[in-house]
Amino acid sequence: MIVILDANEYINYISNKILLLDRILSDDKILIYINETITKEVINNLSQSLIKDFYDFLLRNNISVYYEKIPFHLLQKYKKLGLKKGDIAIAAFCENINADYLITENRHFLKSKKFDKFKVLSLKEFLGKLK
């Protein structure tokens, strides 16, 4: 199963020590990917002292970093759906790598849960599915 964690999940885990992610991180069947858009958002919202913790977290948990450009047609697809700039790139990234889930607390994503290629859930909703 391929999962994308939105920036807010990393920020909550690293800044607030909210340990709900531990269940996902310990599941061998879940592959987690991150891209440049999400990485930049995390770094822009963490204090300087926590940025190293973020990179250590990625390495320690074998989170795969995706460096390839997102195809333009996917960016256009999500722009036409009315998503805002950063959300367009994240949704296109999810589709491009065939993600099963986007885990986020972003109310804009959670309101527009109906995407054809992946599901959008809050962390608590996703953890409920793992039971």
Secondary structure, 3 states (H helix, E strand, C coil): CEEEECHHHHHHHHHHCCHHHHHHHCCCCCEEEEEHHHHHHHHHHCCHHHHHHHHHHHHHCCCEEECCCCCHHHHHHHHHCCCCHHHHHHHHHHHHCCCCEEECCCHHHHHCCCCCCCEEECHHHHHHHHC
